[in-house]
Amino acid sequence: MADNSIASKAWYAGPLMGFDTETTGVVPREDRIVQAAVTTAEEDRTWLIDPGVSIDPAAVAIHGITDEKVRTEGTASPEALAEIADSLRKAVDERIPVVVYNAPFDLTLLHYELERHGIPPVDFANLLVVDPLVLDKQMDRYRKGKRKLGMVASHYGVRLSDAHAALADAKCSVELARIIGERFADLADLSPEDLCERQRDWYRKDKERFEAWLRSQGREAQIDTRWPLAL
C-alpha cells in the first residue's frame, strides 16, 4: 500500500507556505513593511500596512503603494505584524517549509519590525526556509542574466501576473520552488532540514565567490554571507 503521509512526500510535493513583503525601502534594519502576504493551499492572506513613516519614492515606483494609500486603507503595523508572526509561528510548529525569494531581505526586515514594535519574535532558527533564488543559483550557476524574480520565473515558465504585489510574488515563489525541486534530482531527496543547511552553505559560498571576484577587479567589497537572516 502506498504511503500517502506528508512525511513520505518530497519537500516540494508537500505543503508549502509562501511569504513576501513590499517595503518602504531596501535597508532591512531601517525600512518598514507596507504590504505582506502569506499563501498556503488552504488560504491567501494579504496585509496593507501603515508603517507610520514615509515610503521612499523609489520604492513607490516599484510597487505602487503610496503614503496616502497606506494611511487611508492600511492596518497599523503592530496589529498586522502580530498576525504575520502568528502565521510563521504556525509554520514552525507544523514543520511547514516557508518559501521566501531572497529570504535574507524579507526575513531580516521582519525580524527588525517585530523587535521595533515589541512583538515576540518568530523562532527563525527553527523556520524551514526554501529560497528559490538560492536554489536556482546553485543548480544553474553559470546561466547568464539577472536573477530577479520575474526573470527567473520566466526562465522556468512560471507566470507572474502582478509583479511587486506581495501575494503574486509569494505565489510565484512557491510555484518556482516546486518546479526547481522537481527538476533537479540533487534536491529531490533532501529533507526540509537538510535543504536548509545546504542553502545556508550555498548562499555563503556564492557570496564569497562574488566578493572574491569584486576584489579581483580592484574593488573593495565586504558582502554579508548570512542566510536566511542577516542580523
Salt bridges, closest charged atoms under 4 A:
ASP44 OD2 - LYS171 NZ 2.96
GLU73 OE1 - LYS69 NZ 2.99
GLU83 OE1 - ARG45 NH2 3.04
ASP86 OD1 - ARG89 NH1 2.71
GLU113 OE1 - ARG116 NH1 2.55
GLU113 OE1 - HIS117 NE2 3.82
ASP136 OD2 - ARG143 NH2 2.75
ASP136 OD2 - ARG147 NH1 2.69
ASP140 OD2 - ARG143 NH1 2.84
ASP140 OD2 - HIS155 NE2 3.60
GLU193 OE2 - ARG95 NH2 3.49
GLU197 OE2 - ARG200 NH1 2.65
ASP201 OD1 - ARG204 NH2 2.41
ASP201 OD2 - LYS205 NZ 3.14
ASP206 OD2 - LYS137 NZ 3.35
ASP206 OD1 - ARG209 NH2 3.98
GLU208 OE1 - ARG204 NH1 3.28
GLU211 OE2 - ARG215 NE 3.53
GLU220 OE1 - ARG215 NH1 3.51
ASP224 OD2 - ARG226 NH2 2.58
